């Protein structure tokens, strides 16, 4: 996979994660963000994941320990 293809795939995962986040589907959003970060560590998914984790840590810690 070329770097361009990796960046495009990371962008798709980032956008998909945003859609899940808007639906309050936190687990799927985090999974998509992690995929995006794996493909491109400089993806905006890094910041989105960090913000989502901060929200979840503040509101419902049991989400991380099902």
VOKE-278419 format. One record per atom (N, C-alpha, C): residue number from 1; residue in one letter; chain; atom name; x, y, z negated. Coordinates in nm, 3 decimals, m for minus. Example, Ala and Ser with C-alpha at 12.3 -4.5 7.8 and 13.67 -1.06 7.14 Angstrom:
2
- k|r|c|a|x|y|z
- 1|a|A|N|1.319|m0.569|m0.780;
- 1|a|A|CA|1.230|m0.450|m0.780;
- 1|a|A|C|1.320|m0.330|m0.780;
- 2|s|A|N|1.285|m0.225|m0.708;
- 2|s|A|CA|1.367|m0.106|m0.714;
- 2|s|A|C|1.290|0.003|m0.787;
//
This chain:
66
- k|r|c|a|x|y|z
- 1|x|A|N|0.086|m0.118|0.000;
- 1|x|A|CA|0.000|0.000|0.000;
- 1|x|A|C|0.090|0.124|0.000;
- 2|x|A|N|0.063|0.215|0.091;
- 2|x|A|CA|0.143|0.337|0.097;
- 2|x|A|C|0.105|0.431|m0.017;
- 3|x|A|N|0.189|0.529|m0.042;
- 3|x|A|CA|0.159|0.626|m0.148;
- 3|x|A|C|0.030|0.703|m0.116;
- 4|x|A|N|0.010|0.734|0.010;
- 4|x|A|CA|m0.112|0.804|0.051;
- 4|x|A|C|m0.236|0.720|0.019;
- 5|x|A|N|m0.229|0.592|0.048;
- 5|x|A|CA|m0.341|0.502|0.019;
- 5|x|A|C|m0.363|0.491|m0.131;
- 6|x|A|N|m0.255|0.485|m0.207;
- 6|x|A|CA|m0.266|0.479|m0.354;
- 6|x|A|C|m0.332|0.606|m0.408;
- 7|x|A|N|m0.292|0.721|m0.354;
- 7|x|A|CA|m0.350|0.848|m0.398;
- 7|x|A|C|m0.499|0.855|m0.363;
- 8|x|A|N|m0.534|0.808|m0.244;
- 8|x|A|CA|m0.675|0.808|m0.204;
- 8|x|A|C|m0.758|0.714|m0.292;
- 9|x|A|N|m0.703|0.598|m0.321;
- 9|x|A|CA|m0.773|0.503|m0.408;
- 9|x|A|C|m0.787|0.560|m0.548;
- 10|x|A|N|m0.683|0.625|m0.597;
- 10|x|A|CA|m0.688|0.688|m0.730;
- 10|x|A|C|m0.796|0.795|m0.733;
- 11|x|A|N|m0.807|0.872|m0.628;
- 11|x|A|CA|m0.910|0.977|m0.620;
- 11|x|A|C|m1.050|0.915|m0.623;
- 12|x|A|N|m1.068|0.804|m0.553;
- 12|x|A|CA|m1.198|0.736|m0.556;
- 12|x|A|C|m1.232|0.686|m0.696;
- 13|x|A|N|m1.134|0.624|m0.764;
- 13|x|A|CA|m1.159|0.577|m0.901;
- 13|x|A|C|m1.189|0.694|m0.994;
- 14|x|A|N|m1.119|0.804|m0.977;
- 14|x|A|CA|m1.143|0.923|m1.059;
- 14|x|A|C|m1.286|0.973|m1.040;
- 15|x|A|N|m1.329|0.983|m0.916;
- 15|x|A|CA|m1.466|1.030|m0.888;
- 15|x|A|C|m1.570|0.932|m0.940;
- 16|x|A|N|m1.543|0.803|m0.925;
- 16|x|A|CA|m1.636|0.702|m0.976;
- 16|x|A|C|m1.644|0.711|m1.129;
- 17|x|A|N|m1.530|0.732|m1.193;
- 17|x|A|CA|m1.528|0.750|m1.338;
- 17|x|A|C|m1.610|0.870|m1.381;
- 18|x|A|N|m1.602|0.977|m1.304;
- 18|x|A|CA|m1.683|1.095|m1.336;
- 18|x|A|C|m1.831|1.066|m1.327;
- 19|x|A|N|m1.870|0.987|m1.227;
- 19|x|A|CA|m2.012|0.951|m1.214;
- 19|x|A|C|m2.057|0.868|m1.334;
- 20|x|A|N|m1.976|0.772|m1.375;
- 20|x|A|CA|m2.010|0.692|m1.493;
- 20|x|A|C|m2.017|0.780|m1.618;
- 21|x|A|N|m1.925|0.873|m1.630;
- 21|x|A|CA|m1.924|0.962|m1.747;
- 21|x|A|C|m2.052|1.043|m1.752;
- 22|x|A|N|m2.098|1.092|m1.637;
- 22|x|A|CA|m2.221|1.171|m1.632;
- 22|x|A|C|m2.342|1.089|m1.672;
- 23|x|A|N|m2.333|0.957|m1.655;
- 23|x|A|CA|m2.442|0.867|m1.693;
- 23|x|A|C|m2.424|0.815|m1.836;
- 24|x|A|N|m2.326|0.867|m1.907;
- 24|x|A|CA|m2.294|0.825|m2.044;
- 24|x|A|C|m2.252|0.679|m2.051;
- 25|x|A|N|m2.196|0.627|m1.942;
- 25|x|A|CA|m2.143|0.491|m1.939;
- 25|x|A|C|m1.992|0.501|m1.964;
- 26|x|A|N|m1.959|0.519|m2.091;
- 26|x|A|CA|m1.822|0.550|m2.130;
- 26|x|A|C|m1.723|0.440|m2.095;
- 27|x|A|N|m1.762|0.315|m2.115;
- 27|x|A|CA|m1.670|0.203|m2.091;
- 27|x|A|C|m1.629|0.195|m1.944;
- 28|x|A|N|m1.726|0.205|m1.855;
- 28|x|A|CA|m1.694|0.199|m1.712;
- 28|x|A|C|m1.614|0.323|m1.669;
- 29|x|A|N|m1.646|0.437|m1.727;
- 29|x|A|CA|m1.570|0.558|m1.696;
- 29|x|A|C|m1.423|0.541|m1.734;
- 30|x|A|N|m1.399|0.488|m1.853;
- 30|x|A|CA|m1.260|0.466|m1.897;
- 30|x|A|C|m1.189|0.365|m1.807;
- 31|x|A|N|m1.260|0.261|m1.767;
- 31|x|A|CA|m1.199|0.161|m1.678;
- 31|x|A|C|m1.158|0.224|m1.545;
- 32|x|A|N|m1.245|0.306|m1.489;
- 32|x|A|CA|m1.213|0.374|m1.362;
- 32|x|A|C|m1.096|0.469|m1.379;
- 33|x|A|N|m1.097|0.545|m1.487;
- 33|x|A|CA|m0.987|0.638|m1.512;
- 33|x|A|C|m0.855|0.562|m1.527;
- 34|x|A|N|m0.859|0.449|m1.596;
- 34|x|A|CA|m0.737|0.368|m1.612;
- 34|x|A|C|m0.686|0.318|m1.477;
- 35|x|A|N|m0.777|0.275|m1.391;
- 35|x|A|CA|m0.738|0.230|m1.257;
- 35|x|A|C|m0.673|0.345|m1.179;
- 36|x|A|N|m0.733|0.463|m1.187;
- 36|x|A|CA|m0.680|0.579|m1.116;
- 36|x|A|C|m0.540|0.614|m1.167;
- 37|x|A|N|m0.521|0.609|m1.298;
- 37|x|A|CA|m0.392|0.641|m1.357;
- 37|x|A|C|m0.287|0.538|m1.318;
- 38|x|A|N|m0.328|0.412|m1.311;
- 38|x|A|CA|m0.235|0.306|m1.271;
- 38|x|A|C|m0.185|0.329|m1.127;
- 39|x|A|N|m0.275|0.374|m1.041;
- 39|x|A|CA|m0.238|0.399|m0.902;
- 39|x|A|C|m0.158|0.529|m0.885;
- 40|x|A|N|m0.195|0.629|m0.965;
- 40|x|A|CA|m0.129|0.759|m0.956;
- 40|x|A|C|m0.126|0.823|m1.094;
- 41|x|A|N|m0.014|0.812|m1.165;
- 41|x|A|CA|m0.006|0.867|m1.300;
- 41|x|A|C|m0.030|1.018|m1.308;
- 42|x|A|N|m0.019|1.088|m1.198;
- 42|x|A|CA|m0.041|1.233|m1.197;
- 42|x|A|C|m0.186|1.269|m1.162;
- 43|x|A|N|m0.271|1.170|m1.152;
- 43|x|A|CA|m0.412|1.191|m1.118;
- 43|x|A|C|m0.480|1.276|m1.226;
- 44|x|A|N|m0.580|1.355|m1.188;
- 44|x|A|CA|m0.657|1.428|m1.289;
- 44|x|A|C|m0.732|1.334|m1.384;
- 45|x|A|N|m0.734|1.205|m1.351;
- 45|x|A|CA|m0.797|1.107|m1.439;
- 45|x|A|C|m0.725|1.101|m1.574;
- 46|x|A|N|m0.597|1.135|m1.577;
- 46|x|A|CA|m0.523|1.134|m1.704;
- 46|x|A|C|m0.586|1.230|m1.803;
- 47|x|A|N|m0.614|1.351|m1.758;
- 47|x|A|CA|m0.674|1.452|m1.845;
- 47|x|A|C|m0.819|1.415|m1.878;
- 48|x|A|N|m0.891|1.363|m1.778;
- 48|x|A|CA|m1.030|1.323|m1.802;
- 48|x|A|C|m1.037|1.212|m1.906;
- 49|x|A|N|m0.946|1.115|m1.895;
- 49|x|A|CA|m0.943|1.004|m1.991;
- 49|x|A|C|m0.911|1.055|m2.131;
- 50|x|A|N|m0.815|1.145|m2.139;
- 50|x|A|CA|m0.778|1.202|m2.269;
- 50|x|A|C|m0.896|1.275|m2.332;
- 51|x|A|N|m0.967|1.354|m2.252;
- 51|x|A|CA|m1.082|1.427|m2.305;
- 51|x|A|C|m1.194|1.331|m2.348;
- 52|x|A|N|m1.219|1.229|m2.268;
- 52|x|A|CA|m1.323|1.132|m2.302;
- 52|x|A|C|m1.287|1.057|m2.430;
- 53|x|A|N|m1.162|1.017|m2.443;
- 53|x|A|CA|m1.119|0.949|m2.566;
- 53|x|A|C|m1.134|1.039|m2.688;
- 54|x|A|N|m1.104|1.167|m2.674;
- 54|x|A|CA|m1.122|1.260|m2.785;
- 54|x|A|C|m1.268|1.271|m2.825;
- 55|x|A|N|m1.356|1.275|m2.726;
- 55|x|A|CA|m1.500|1.281|m2.755;
- 55|x|A|C|m1.544|1.154|m2.826;
- 56|x|A|N|m1.503|1.039|m2.773;
- 56|x|A|CA|m1.546|0.912|m2.834;
- 56|x|A|C|m1.487|0.895|m2.973;
- 57|x|A|N|m1.364|0.937|m2.993;
- 57|x|A|CA|m1.305|0.928|m3.127;
- 57|x|A|C|m1.380|1.015|m3.226;
- 58|x|A|N|m1.430|1.126|m3.180;
- 58|x|A|CA|m1.502|1.216|m3.269;
- 58|x|A|C|m1.643|1.166|m3.299;
- 59|x|A|N|m1.712|1.116|m3.195;
- 59|x|A|CA|m1.852|1.079|m3.210;
- 59|x|A|C|m1.879|0.935|m3.248;
- 60|x|A|N|m1.807|0.840|m3.189;
- 60|x|A|CA|m1.843|0.702|m3.220;
- 60|x|A|C|m1.720|0.610|m3.206;
- 61|x|A|N|m1.649|0.599|m3.312;
- 61|x|A|CA|m1.527|0.518|m3.314;
- 61|x|A|C|m1.555|0.371|m3.286;
- 62|x|A|N|m1.673|0.323|m3.315;
- 62|x|A|CA|m1.702|0.181|m3.294;
- 62|x|A|C|m1.707|0.145|m3.146;
- 63|x|A|N|m1.710|0.242|m3.055;
- 63|x|A|CA|m1.709|0.212|m2.911;
- 63|x|A|C|m1.579|0.142|m2.870;
- 64|x|A|N|m1.472|0.168|m2.942;
- 64|x|A|CA|m1.344|0.107|m2.908;
- 64|x|A|C|m1.326|m0.030|m2.969;
- 65|x|A|N|m1.411|m0.067|m3.063;
- 65|x|A|CA|m1.402|m0.195|m3.130;
- 65|x|A|C|m1.539|m0.266|m3.126;
- 66|x|A|N|m1.580|m0.309|m3.007;
- 66|x|A|CA|m1.714|m0.370|m2.996;
- 66|x|A|C|m1.726|m0.502|m3.069;
//
